[in-house]
Amino acid sequence: MAVNLKTLLQDSLSPDELDCLVRSYDVIGDIAMIIIPDRLIGKEHLIGETILRNNKRIKVVAKRVGIYGGEYRTIGLEILAGENRKETEHKEFGIRLQVNPERVYFSVRSGTERKRIANLVREGENVLVLFSGIAPYPLVIGGNSCAQEIVGIEKNPEAHNYAVKNLKLNRKIKNVKLYCGDVAEIVPSLDKRFDRIVMPLPTRGHDFLDMAVSVLKENGTLHYYDMQKSDNFKESQYKVNDCCIRAGRQVLERGVTRCGHCAPRTFRICVDAVIR
Ligand SMILES: C[S@@+](CC[C@H](N)C(=O)[O-])C[C@H]1O[C@@H](n2cnc3c(N)ncnc32)[C@H](O)[C@@H]1O
């Protein structure tokens, strides 16, 4: 939950320091993850303790170190206050998700987007989630739709292990299958086609577009994520279009959904395309 940190710290920091302070932070389960600007490093423990004191459900305050990076899209975390652990359990639309946000990628900010996709799934669909991480998409879809089957594929073995654990935790969900490995190897080995394919890897999902379209059924739906400048969303639609032309297929309907803000005037977007 977003809490205005500037208000909490207005009596403890100077006006200059308050200017540098972020307004809020992400909360995964009972861990608060905050960005501390260099100017405030001397005050980081005070900031951590203040967050802890003012939020009963937060047990750990950690600062983000660096940026999301590497093939597994992970980020460093350094504990500032509270218990000495980085594992937690997060709840999203009735789904339980265990996670260590330093070892695997997980963004609470995509929760609404995951539910949006789940709401689009029709009865009996076979859904493929590429880059499935700790399985939030497969499980939110599994718990909030009447899909026939949802297949998730993730390369980071630690994320896959959490995904398997999370599937067991959400005992009512019986229609999710999880594979550990590179989507480029696992997808062809499945020898299957899907009604809907979700591609939540905005940094380089385009490398896998041809492969995804090759296993999408006729009139199936593709959800392709990309990072894009606000005046250039068409560019992401062209990537899907070009891929369909290469495959001798045609985009019947398409739309763009803004699902996150990543940098000034840059958004995480989803191109939703029905493909013949
Ligand atoms: C942006 S994260 C999304 C994770 C998850 N879907 C979520 O919403 O939390 C992308 C994931 O793709 C995984 N990944 C990257 N390249 C991959 C590949 N070639 N095959 C399978 N998974 C891959 C990363 O390890 C990471 O967990």
The ligand as an SDF file (V2000), in Angstrom:
LIG
                    3D

 27 29  0  0  0  0  0  0  0  0999 V2000
    9.6680   -9.6720  -16.2020 C   0  0  0  0  0  0  0  0  0  0  0  0
    9.8090  -11.2650  -15.4400 S   0  0  0  0  0  0  0  0  0  0  0  0
    8.0880  -11.7540  -15.3380 C   0  0  0  0  0  0  0  0  0  0  0  0
    7.8520  -12.8190  -14.3140 C   0  0  0  0  0  0  0  0  0  0  0  0
    6.3710  -13.1410  -14.0240 C   0  0  0  0  0  0  0  0  0  0  0  0
    5.6310  -13.4260  -15.2330 N   0  0  0  0  0  0  0  0  0  0  0  0
    5.7130  -12.0380  -13.2380 C   0  0  0  0  0  0  0  0  0  0  0  0
    4.7840  -11.4040  -13.7540 O   0  0  0  0  0  0  0  0  0  0  0  0
    6.1040  -11.8160  -12.0780 O   0  0  0  0  0  0  0  0  0  0  0  0
   10.4430  -12.2180  -16.7570 C   0  0  0  0  0  0  0  0  0  0  0  0
   10.8180  -13.6520  -16.3880 C   0  0  0  0  0  0  0  0  0  0  0  0
   11.2680  -14.3230  -17.5620 O   0  0  0  0  0  0  0  0  0  0  0  0
   12.3130  -15.2090  -17.2170 C   0  0  0  0  0  0  0  0  0  0  0  0
   13.0570  -15.4950  -18.4600 N   0  0  0  0  0  0  0  0  0  0  0  0
   13.9320  -14.6980  -19.1200 C   0  0  0  0  0  0  0  0  0  0  0  0
   14.3540  -15.2780  -20.2620 N   0  0  0  0  0  0  0  0  0  0  0  0
   13.7060  -16.4750  -20.3370 C   0  0  0  0  0  0  0  0  0  0  0  0
   13.7150  -17.5310  -21.2980 C   0  0  0  0  0  0  0  0  0  0  0  0
   14.4680  -17.4620  -22.3940 N   0  0  0  0  0  0  0  0  0  0  0  0
   12.9500  -18.6110  -21.0700 N   0  0  0  0  0  0  0  0  0  0  0  0
   12.1710  -18.6890  -19.9500 C   0  0  0  0  0  0  0  0  0  0  0  0
   12.1220  -17.7180  -19.0120 N   0  0  0  0  0  0  0  0  0  0  0  0
   12.8790  -16.6280  -19.1950 C   0  0  0  0  0  0  0  0  0  0  0  0
   13.0900  -14.4680  -16.1330 C   0  0  0  0  0  0  0  0  0  0  0  0
   13.8400  -15.3370  -15.3260 O   0  0  0  0  0  0  0  0  0  0  0  0
   11.9400  -13.7740  -15.3700 C   0  0  0  0  0  0  0  0  0  0  0  0
   11.5070  -14.5650  -14.2980 O   0  0  0  0  0  0  0  0  0  0  0  0
  1  2  1  0
  2  3  1  0
  2 10  1  0
  3  4  1  0
  4  5  1  0
  5  6  1  0
  5  7  1  0
  7  8  2  0
  7  9  1  0
 10 11  1  0
 11 12  1  0
 11 26  1  0
 12 13  1  0
 13 14  1  0
 13 24  1  0
 14 15  1  0
 14 23  1  0
 15 16  2  0
 16 17  1  0
 17 18  1  0
 17 23  2  0
 18 19  1  0
 18 20  2  0
 20 21  1  0
 21 22  2  0
 22 23  1  0
 24 25  1  0
 24 26  1  0
 26 27  1  0
M  CHG  2   2   1   9  -1
M  END
$$$$
